[in-house]
Amino acid sequence: MDEILDIVGSPGKPPLVTITGPAGVGRTTLLARLREALAQRRIRTVTTQFAPTAAGVPAGLALRPGGSQERRLRPHTETLPSPDSPAPSWSPLGPVAGAATDPGAARWGAAAAAAPLLVTGNAVLLLDDVQWIDADTLAVLEALVRRITGTTVTCVCAIRTPTSGILRTEGLAALRRLRADGLVHEVRLNPMGRTEIARTVRETTQAAPEDALVDRLAALTRGLPAALHDVIDVMRRDDVLRVVSRHAYFVPGADPVALPPDHQLLRVIRVLGAETWAVARAMAVLHPLGEVAAGLVADALEVPAEEVRERLAALCAEGVLHHNRRDGGWRFTVPVVAATLAATLGPFERRTLAEKAVTALWSGEARSADPDYLTDQLAVAGRLVDPARAYSELLARAAAVLPDNPELSHRVSRWLRAAGELAGDRAQRVITQLMYASSCYVRGDYASSLEGAQPLLRDLRDQLPPEVAQEVQVMAVCALHSVGRTAELEELAAGRLSWSDDPAPRTVTRAVALCMLDRWNEAGALLGGTRNLWQANEASACLGGLFEVLSRLWAGDPEPLRDALANRERWPMRHVERHRLQQVNAYVTTLLLLGELRQAEQLLADEGVDTALLHLSDQSLLACLRGEAEAALDFARRSYAVSTARGYDAGRAGTQQAAAELLLSRGRLTGAQELLAVARNQRPVLGHLLDGAEARILRVLGRTEEAAAKLTAARAAAAGRGLLIGADEITLQLGELALERGDTADALQQLTELERIAEALRTGRAELHVLLLRAMIKQDPSAGAACLALARDRGQPAELSFVIDRLVRHGAASPKLLPEAYRLLGDLDALLYRAWLRNVMREHDVAVPGRQVTVAENERLLAVLVAEGLGNKQLALVLRTSDKSVEGRLSRLFARTGLRSRIELAAALLSGEYPG
């Protein structure tokens, strides 16, 4: 816009500015912004918008007496009145009869149009949608540009491209003449690139977008602002754009993303007439069929092929469609327009078009580059095509796609729902329902998964082999938990509700329901006392054995886990790859929750399992323990955005605990609290693990009594359910709190309790916690040295930095270790913990490396805390400084950055434009 403002009012600059670009690129928006900027400069503007249909010419337009008026202008004139000089109250530009062929008439019209503009001094004529101009008005416009050359009047024209009609012929010729005389300044508006799309998402959602979301938006909208903003709104409404902890993710939905029905990109098509609109809607479905698409449209609409070709040519001329003449292929310039047009079709229209597509593909008349296009059309056509063949192909494609392409599972679910309606007998219905329930479960649509599973469990269970029945029941139990249907879980757990007469699946299903209710001790007792029942079939033995191991482990008995890992060749159903992966994933989850990184990595290596096959929550925990903080946070956010869990996922609570603590270490207190709130809303098992992270946040905010109360309640509640997992971390925190308030007696009691817990769990982390608390309480260098050696052997950067910090603070290790912890925290980008450690280093006269880095980190941390919404008193508390110091640091921060408010600061951090 600045380049246009530089031209306005300058006699030596070109009198005509053209703004070109495709529909939706923002030409009208730019004119509006230009009008506002000119108003601030007290420059008079007159705005006229051309229209494709008769709309009347603004009153007062001076025309040659007796001249006819072709009504092509909308009565849309906006002016800025001046206190000392009246602005024109009409549009000065309009058609003069015969101007296209009579230069004299064109000059007369131009003189009449220029007169009121020249009288007022600086003035700008803003013309929108000039692609609709008629030949006579075009001639007047060219003459007007020449008439105002050398004056302080400027004409700005917004023109949609590609052009057609008059502009494609006479318009281009006029533009060439004016360009040759140096009278035109051309501005081309291009669609947004990926960087601009990402910025728009940030501004709209207040969240940083993942690359996959930006790619999806670019593919749907081709970067057109008019489409982009609406698509973002629709995706948020349909929950396919999800924000977790200020990051935005794309989650494929059940239906294609579509624009509102009155969108301006659709109006471009509607103005071409009802016949062209009908052709466009049919092409939205059939265009992937290439050169035969036009003929199929003609057949479907029952109109002559020549007429369809004319309508398609009009759509191409308006930039809606593109036709590749070399291969006959068609594509919509903006893909979301095709999806929107298809969504406007009624059910019968859509099925009829799908039948045309399927018939053409089956006969070999047509081909499609999209391997799933035929399957999509089969799902719509239903019984309009051969049901048996359609059923077979839907099922075959779903089976081929589902295992390797979980991102397509929403399409697979559609195919399977359609196949279910085509099933010819009970056996086919069972297969379809089973695949449908599984596909919905894989993509996290637990409500639909239940919808698919319940007919199997209620009406078709006599058709299910025991192994299949077991898998369906456990999937249904996990789905019930995920959608919060606790009452039914309680009925299953109590044995009052059962989906099977077979004691093996019935017993295991009951035990899993108890686990979903976090009643692990009851589940362990049930499985331990009925082993002879649930080992009757392989699936029950596989799942029963797994949940028995977990139940006993969480209660503090690690022997079954050690036995299972040492004898992997005895795993039930190990010969079935998906069952082997399920068990590997479950045991990796368990080891990571226990903090046993080396064992988890060894298991993955021994089994040859790539980390990409793990649950997202496990990938997050693995990265966290390895010290890959950014990856850990991304996996954690993604796991909750996508909401998918293949099989049983016990790692969610531990993942969000670890992610929240990472955010806390970076000063993201509010972000950590929000993440924990999201985690609680999704009802994870072992939810008491979240209390440890919440307590750390409370401690940072100085609310130590609340933290102690939360930890004490969490430990008691877990113990009441027979859970020992996580109790070592909770007890360590309680010991720290006792030391902070000088209560050594209570700290020793916590140490005794921690020793009891560690003896039961027998994990490296529990042992580490005992050594650490003992060293802190007794200031025992030997315990400190043992603790440090164990931490180094475990190879977890965050844990090692924590151990060094606590040992030095309590006099159980040399301050010379502090630079090592400082470096480790730097690798984790732990701004807050680094700031605290700098204070400790100064207290012990240990040099803090890099003064410039320190200053920059202090400033960035302050900016982060301000953006998190902390007030000055909270800032002083978190930074462990005075209110006065905070005020001074804030003043310096705003002075250096040029930012004027906390809101601007938060926006700059979110957009990545923070100047530091």
N, C-alpha and C positions, 0 to 999 in steps of 0.2 A: 504493500500500500504506500510505503514511503516514496517509492519511485514515481507513483502517480501524483502524490501531493507536491513533489518537486516541480512537476510540469504545470500544475494549475496556477493560473495567474501570471505566467511568464510569457511575454510576447515572443521571445525567441525560441520557444519550445513548440513541438508539434501540437496543432490544435485538436487532434483526434487521438484518443487512447482507446484501443480495443482490448477487451478482456475476454479471452476465449478459453474453452475447456468443455469437457463432456458434462452431461446432465448430472447434477449432484456434486459437482466439484467445488461449489461455493462461490459462483459468480455473483448471485443475488446477495449473498451474505457479505461479500467484499464491497458491493455497492452501498449496502446499508452502513457498513463501518466507515466507508469513505464519506458518506453523507454526514455521519456524526462528527467525523474529524473536521470536515469543512464547516459545520455549524459552530464548532468551538473556535474556529478562526474567523467567524462572522462572514463567511463567503456564501453567497446566495446559491441555492441549488433548485433545479426543477427536475423532477423524476417522472419519467413516462415508461410504462411497461407495455410492450406489444403483446397481443394475444392472437391465437390461431383462429378465433371465431369472431363474429360481429360483436362489438361491445360498445360502440358509440365513441364519438370524438369529444374531448373536453370542450365545454362551452367557451365561446369567445375566440376560437381559433380563426385567425384571419385567412380567408381563402378568396381566390379570384371570384368576383361576382359571377354567378351562374355556373361555377365549377361544381362538379359532382364530388361526393366524398365516399371513398371506399372505406367502410368502417372497420379499421384494423387496430385501433388503439383502445386500451382499457382506460376508463375514467379514473386514473390513479395518478394524481399530480400532487407532489409535496413541495412546498417552498419554505424558505426561511425569510420572513419579513424583516425589513430593516427599519429602525426607528426614523431614519431620515430619508429613506427612499423605498417606495413600495416595490415589492417583488412581483413578478408576473403571477397572475392567478389562473393561468391556463397553460396547457402544453403548447409551446411555440412551434412544434413540429407536427406536420400532418400531410396527408396526401393532397396533391394539387393535380387536377385532372389533366392528363396528357403530358405530365412532367417527364415521364420515362422516355418520350420520343421528342419532346420540345424543350431544348436547353433553355430557352427564354422563360418558359413557364417554371422550370426548375429554379432558375435564378430569382424569379419573382417570389416564389414560395420561400426561398432561402432568405431573401431580404426581409420578408415579413416575419420570419421566424427569428432572425437575428436582432431585429430592432429592439424588442423589450429586454433582451439579454444585454445588448451593448449599452442601453440607457442606464442600467443599474451598475455598471462597472464590472468588477470581478464577479463572474457567474460561471456555474458549471451545469451543463445539461447532461443528466444521467439517463441513459436509455437502456432498459433491461429487456431481455428476450428478443434481441434484434433479429434472431433467426426467423421471426414471423413477419418481418417487414414486407410491404408490398413494393412493386416496381416504381410507382410514382413517388412514394415517400422516400425510397432509396435514392432516387434522383435528386429530390430536394435535400436530403441529408448530405450527399456529396457536394452539392453546391453550397450548403451551409458551412461545411468544413472549410471550403475555400474562402467563403465570405468572412469568417472570423479569424483567418490567418493573420498573425501579427497583432491581434488584440489580446485582452485579458480574459476572454471567454474560452472555455474548454468544453469539448464534447467527449463524454466517456460512454462507450458502447459495450455492453455485455452480450456475448454471442455464444450460444451453445454449439458445440461441434460434435460430430461432423455436420456440416451444413447441407441443406437440400433446397430444392425449389429455386426461388429467385436468387438467394444468396450464393448458391452453388454456381450460378452462371453470371448474371449481371453484377451480383455482389462482389464476387472475386475479381471481376474486371475492374470495378470501381476501386477496390482496395489496391490493386496493382497500380492504377493511375495515381492514387494518392500517395502510395508508398514511393513511387518513382519521383515524386515532387518533394519528398521528405516531410510529409504532413501527418505521418502516422507513427505513434509509439505503440508497439504491440506487447501485451502482457499475456503470457500463456500460463494458466493455472493447471498444474499437474496433480494427479492423485498423490495421496500421502505415501511415503515410504515406510519401512518397518519402524524406523526411529520415531517418526511422527505418529504412527498408529500407537506405539507403546506410550508415547507422551499423552495421547488422548485418553487411553485407558486409565493412566494414572490420575489424570484430572477428573475423569468421570467417576471412578470407583474409589479414589484415594488408596489405591493399592498398586504394587509393582507387578506387571504381568509376566507370566512365564513365556518362554519362547514359543511353546506350542499354541498358546492362546493368540499371540501376535500373528503367527503363521495362519491360524484358522481365520482370523478376522481379515487378513490380507487376501486370503483365497476367496472368501465370501463377498467382500465388498470392493476388491481391487483398489482399495485405498480411497474411495470416494467419501468425503466427509458426510454427505447427506445420508448415505447408507450406513456408514460406520457408527454414527451416534445412535441410530435407531436399532441397529443390530446389537450393539452393546446393551441397550435397554432391554431388548427382547431376550437376550441370553441371560441377563440377570433375572428377569421375570420368570423364565422357564428353568432356572437353576442349572443351566449349563455353563454359566460363568459364576464361579464360587470364590469368595474372598475368605482367606484364612490368614490371620495374623498379618494383615496389610499386604498380602500377596494374592494375585488373581490367577485362577487356574481354569482351563477349559475341560469340561466333563461332557463327553458326547451324550446327547439326549435321545429320547425315543423318537422324536419328530424333527425333521429338518428345520433349521432356523429360517423364519420368514419375516418380511417387513409388514408393517401395518397396511391394511387394504387401501388406505387413501394416500399412500406415500407418493411423493413427487416423482419418483422413478416409474411408478405405475401410471401416473397421470400423463407422462410422456407418451405412453402407449394408448391410453384411453382417448386422447384427443384425435387419434388417427381413425377413430370410428369403431362401431361395434363389430364389424366384420374383421378388422385387423386385430382387435382385442381377442376375438375367438380364436384366430389363427395363432396368436402369441401364446395363449393358454394351452392349446394343443401341442405346440412346439416345445413348451416347457417340459412335457413328458417325453416327447418323441425325438427331440433333437439329438440324443446320443446315437441314433441309428443312421446318421450320416445322410448320404445322398438320397436314400429312399424315404427320408422323413417327410418331405414335402408331399409326396404322393399319398403317404399314410394319413397325413392331416386332411388332405382333400377327401379321401375315402371316409374318414371318421366324421367330418363335418358335412359330407354330402354336397360339396361345392366343386365347381370346375377346377382342375389343376392349374389352369392359367391364372385364375383369380387368386388362388393361394400363392402362386409365385409372385404376383403383384404385391400382395400383402406382405410377403416376406421381404421383398425389395424395399418396401416402405420402412419396415422395421430395421433393415440394414442401414438405410439412409439416415435414420434417426439415431444410429449407434446402439440400438437395443440388441441386435443380433450381428454376428460376424459369420460370413460364409467363405470357407476355404475352397476356392474354385479348383485347386489342384486335386484334392481328394474328395470333394463334395461334402466335407464335414461342416457341421454347424456348432456354434457355441454362443451362449449368452454373454455379452460383454461383462455384465455384472452377475456372477452366478447366483447371488441371493435373490435376484429378480426372478430367475427360473423357479426357484423353490416357492417363492411367494405366489407366482402365477399358478403353479400346480396346486397350491393350497386353496385357491379360490374355486377349484372345480368341485362340483357335487359328486357324491359317491357313484352314481350311475355313469356320469361323464368319465370319471377317473377309471372305473373298471372297464369301460368300453375302450378307452385309449390303451390301457394295459393289455387288453385282449389283442388289439392290433399289433402292439409291440411283440408280444409273445409269439403270435402266429407268424410274424415276419422273421423272427429269430429262429423258430423251430423249422421253418420251411427252408431256411438258408437264404432267403431274400435279403436279409439284413444282418449286419454284424455290429457289435459294440465293443469299444476298447475297454469298457468297464466290466470286469469279470463278474460283478455283482448286480449289474443292471437287470439282467434277465431274472434273477432271483427276486429282486425288488418288484418287478412287474408281475411275476407269478403270485407273489403275496397279495397283490391288489386284485388281480384278475379273478382269483377264486375259481368258482365252478364254470365261468365262461369259457375256460379252456379244459382240456382233458384232466379230470381230477386225479386220476391215478398217476399220470406222468408228472403232473405238477407237484403232487405230494412227494414223489420219489426224488425229484430234483431239489425241492426245498430242503428235504431232510439231508440229502447228500451234501449240498453246499454248506448247510449249517454245521454238519459234522466236520467238514474240511476246514472251515474258517475258525470255529470256536477255540480249539486248543492253542492255536498259534497267534490269534489276533483278538485278544480280549478287548482291544479298543473298538472292535466292530460288534461287540456283543449286543449292543442296542439294536442293530440291524438284524442280528441273528434271532433275537427275541421276537421281532416282528415276523420273520419268516416262519418261526416255529409256531407262533400263534395262528398264522394262516394255515400251516400244515395240519394243526390240530383240527381245524374246521373241515379239512379234506380227508381226514382219517377214515378208512373204510371199515375197520373193525376194532375190537377192544385192544388187540395186540398193538396195532398201529397207534392207537390213542395213548397207550402206556408209554411207548417209546417217545412220542412227541411231547407228552406232558413232562416226562423225566428230563428231556433235553431242555425244554422251555424253563422249567424250574431251575435247572443248573445254570443256564445262560444268564438268567436274571440275578441269580445269587452272585455269579462271578463279577457282574458290573455293579453290585451294591444296591440293586433294586430289590430289597428284601420283601417288601409288600407284594410285589409281583411274583417273587419266588414262592412265597406262601400260597398265593393264588394258584400257582401251578402245582405245588406239592400236595395241597389238601385234597383235590380229587383223587390223586394216587393213593393217599392214606385212607381216604373215606370210602371211595367207590371201587377202586381198582387194586386194592392191596392183595387180593387173591391172585393177581397176575404177576406180582413182584417176587422174584427169588429172594431168599433171606438176606443175601449180601446186599442186594439193591435196596431192599426195604430198610436195612440198617442205615445206609448212606442217606436215603431220602429223609428218614426220621431225624438224624443228627443235623442235616441241613435245615430242616424245618425248625428244630429247636433253636439253632443259632439265629435263624431269621426272626423267630418270635422275640428273642432277646434284643435283636437289633432294632426292632420296631416298637419295643417297650410294652409288649403284651405279657406283663408279669403274671397276671392272674392265671393264664393258661400254663405258663411255666410252673407255677405253684401246683396246679392240678397234676401235671406230669410228674413233678418231683415227689408228690405225695402218693402217686400210684393210682389216683382216682380217674385219671385220663390215660388211655393207652391207645396206640395206633397199631398194635400188633398182638396176635394171640401167641406168637412165638416168644418164649421166655428170653432168648438171647438178645434180639434187638430191643425187646421191651425193657430189659434190665439196663442195657447200655444207654438207651435213650433217657431213662429215668435219671441215671447217674450224670449224664451231660446236662440235663435240666438243672440238677442240683449245682453243678459247676457254674452254669450261667447265672445262678442266683448267688454265687460266691460262697456256697455252703460246701466247701471242699472236703472238710472232715467227714461229713455225711456221705459224700460221694465216694470217698476212699473206703469208708466202712462198708458201703453197699457193694462196691466192686470186689473188695477183698473177701467178702463173705459169700460171693456168688460166682466165683471164678469158673467153677465147673459148668455153670449155665451159659455164660457169655462167650465161652471159647468154642461154642458149638459150630459157628461158621467163621470164615476168615475175616470178613468185614467187622463183625462184632468183636472178634479177638484183637484185630488191629486197633480199633477205636477204644475198646475197653482197656486194653493194655496201656495205650497211650495216656488215657485219662487217669488210670490208676497210678502211673508213674508221676504225673503232675500233681495229683491229689496228695500223695505221700510226700512229694518234694516240698510243696508249698507249706505243708505241715511240719517240715523240718526233718524229713527222712530222705537223704540223698542216695541211699543204696540202690533202690530200683532204677534210678537214672544211670548210675554208674554201670550197673549190670546191662541195661539196654544199650548203652554206648559201646560197651566192651564186646557185646555179642550181637552186632548188627545183622549178622547173617541169619539170625533167628527172628527177625522182624516179620510179623505176619504180612502177607501180600506184598513182600518186597519185590517179587517178580513183576508186579504191575507198576509201571514207571510213575504214574501219578500218585499212587499210594506211597511209593518210596520217597518221592519228593515231599509229600505231605508230612511224612514222619521226620525227614531231615529238617524241614522247615520248623516243625514243632520243637524239635530238640535244640535247634539253633536258637530259637526264641527263648527257650528255657535257659540255656547257657548264657545268653546275652543279658537276660534279666538278673542272673546271678553275678554278672560282671566277669564272667570267665571268657574273655576275648580269645585267648590262645586256643582253648578247647573248641570254641565255636569255629575258628578259622581252620583248625585241624580236621574237624568233622566235614566241613565243606570241601577241603582238599581231598580227604580220603574218599568221599562220595562223588567227587568230580562235579559238584553242583556250582554253577555260576551264581554270583550274588544277585544278579538281575532276576533270578527265579524266586528270590525270597519275597516275603511280604514287604511292602513299603516300610512298615513299622520296623521290621528287622533290619532293612537296609539303613534306616536312620540310626538305630542303636549301634549297629556295626560301625558306621562312620563316626558316631559320637565317641565311642570307645577308642577308635583309632586316632582321634584328634582332628578329624576332618569336619570342622564345625559347620561350615556353610552347607556342605552336602547333607549333613545330618539334619539341619533345620529345613532344608528344601524337601527332603524325603518325609519328614514329620508333617509338614504342612500339606504336602501332596496326599499323604495317607488319609488325612481327614477331609480334604477337598474331594477326592475321588470316592472315598467311602467304600472301597472294595476290600474284601478279605477272602482269599481262596482257602476254604477250610477254616479250621479253628485258629484264631489269632489272639494269643494271650499277651502279646507284646505291646498293645496299644497304650495301656496306662504307663508302662515303663518308658515307652518312647516319648510320650508327652511330658512326663516328669523330666526326662533328660533334656528335651527341647526347651522346656520352660526355664530350666536352670542355665542353659546356654544363653538364652535371651537375657536372663537376669544378669549374667556375667558381663553382658554388653551394655547394661544400663536400660534395657528394654523392659522395665517393670510392668507397665500397662500391657505391653504385648504378651508378656509371660502370663499375666492374669487372664487375658482374653483367650489364650491358647488352652489354658487349664479349664476355662469355662466351656469351651467347645468340646474338650475331652469329656467332661462330666455329662454334657448333654447327650453324648453318644453311648453312655452307660457301659464303660469298659469293665471287664472283670478285673479283679485285683485293684479296684479303684482307690484303695487306701494309699497306694504308692503316690498318688497325686498330692496327698496331704504333706508329704515331705517337701515337695517343691513349693507349695503354698506357704509352709512355715518359713522357708528361707526368704521368701518375699516379705513376709511380715517382719522378720528380723531386720532386713535391710531398712524397712520403714520405721524401725524402733519399737515395734509392737511386740516385744519379746514375750510378754505374759500371754497374749493371744496365741503366739506361736507355740509356746509350751503346752497350753491347753489343747490346741489342735493335735499336736504330736501325741500327747498322752491319750486323748480320745481315740486317735487312729490306731494306736498300738493295742488298746483295750478292745476295740471293735474287731480288729483282725484276729486277736487271740480268741475272742468269743466265737469266731467262725473256724477256728483251728488253723489259722494262717500264720506262718512264721516268716514267709518271704517279705523282704523289705524291713523287717523289724530291726535288723542291725543298723541300717541307715537312720531310722527314726530314733533309736536309742543313742546313737552317737551324737545326734543333734541335741537330744535332751541332756546328755553329759556336757556338751559345749555350753549350753544355756546355764547349767548349774555353775560351771566355772566362771562364766561372765558375771554372774551375780554374787560370786564369792562363796557359794555353798558347796564346800568340798565334800561334806558328808553325802549330799545328794548325788554329786558327781561319782563318788565311790559306789553308791548303790546302782547307778546306771552302768558303771563298769562291770559290776557283778552280774547284772542282767544281760549285758552284752556278751560276757564270757559264756553264759548259759546258752544264749542264742547261737553263738559261733560254734560251740561244741555240737549243737544239733545240726546246723547247716553244713558245717565243714567245707566252706568255700574260702577261696583266697581273699575275697573282699571282706568277709566277716572277720577273718583272722587279722587282716590289715586294720580294720576298725578297732579291734581290741588293742592291738599294739599302739595305735595312735592315741586312743583315749587314755591308756595307761601311761604313755610317755607325757601326755599333756598334764595329767593330774599330778604325777609324781616327779615331773621334770627329770625323767630318767633317760640319760643319753643312750644306755644300752638298748632300752625298748625303742628309743628313737632310731637308733642305727638299724635295728632289725626291721622296723617299720619302713624305713627308707629303702633298705635292700629289697624288701618284698615289693614295694611300689615300683622300683626300677625293673625288677624281674617281670612284673605284670605288663609293663610297656604301654600304659595308658596316660597320655600327656596331661589331661585335665586332672586325673587322680593324683599324679605325681606332683603337679604344681600345688594342689590342695594340701598334700601331705607336707611338703617343704614349708609352706606358709604356716601351717598350724604348729609344726615342730619348732620352728624358729620363734614364733610368737610366745610359746610357752617354755622357752629355754631348754628344749630337748634336742637341738641341733644347731650347728654353726651358722651364723648369719652369712657366711661366705657362699651358702647355697642359694641365697636369694636371687642373684642374677640368673641362675638357671630357671627358677620358677617364673621370673619376669619374662624371660624369652619364650617359655612355653605358653604363657598367657597371651603374649603378643601373637603367636601363631594361631591362637584361638580367637583373636580379635576381642579379647575380654577386657574392654575398656574400663569397666567399673572395678574389676578385681585388680587390674594393673595400677589404677589410681590408688587403691588402698595399699597395694604392696609398695608403692613408692614411699608412702608414709613410713612403713616398717623399715624400708631400706635407709631412709634418712635417720630414723631413730637409732639404727645400728651403725651409722657412718659408712654405709655401703653406697658407693657411687652409682647414681642412676644414669645409664648410658643415653646419649643423644638428647641434648637439651631442646633442640628444635622439635624433635619428635614428641618429646614430653609436652611442650607447649601446645602443639597441634592436637595431641590426644586429649589433653585437659579441655580444650575448647570444644572438640567434637563430642566428648562425653557430656559436657554441659548442654550442648545443642540437642543431643539425643534425649536427655532427661527433661529438658524444657518441652520438646516435641511430645514426650510421653504424658504431658499434662501436669507435671509436678509444680507446686507452688514454691515460693522462695524458702519457706521453713522446711518443707520436705527436701528441697535441694540441699540445704545446709546439713540436714540429717544424713542424707544418703552420701554426700561428699565428705562428711565428717569435718565440717568447717563451720564458720560463723555466718549469721545472716548478712552481716556487713560485707564479708568477703564475697558472698554470692552476688550481692547487688553490684559490687565493683566488677566482678567477672562478667556479669550479664551486660553491663554498660559497654565494656570493652568488646564483647562478642558482637553486639549489634552495631557498634561503631565500625569494626573492621569489616564485617560482612555487608554492611549497607542494608541489611534487613531491618524492617521497622516494627515487627510484631512477632509474637510467639506463633501466630497462625502462618505467617510468611516463612518462618523458620521451619516449621513442621512440613510445609509444602515443599520447601527447597530440599530437605532431607529425603522426602518421599520420591521426588522427581530425579534425584541424583544430581541436582544443580546446586547443592550446598557448597559455597566457596571455601572449602577447607579440606 
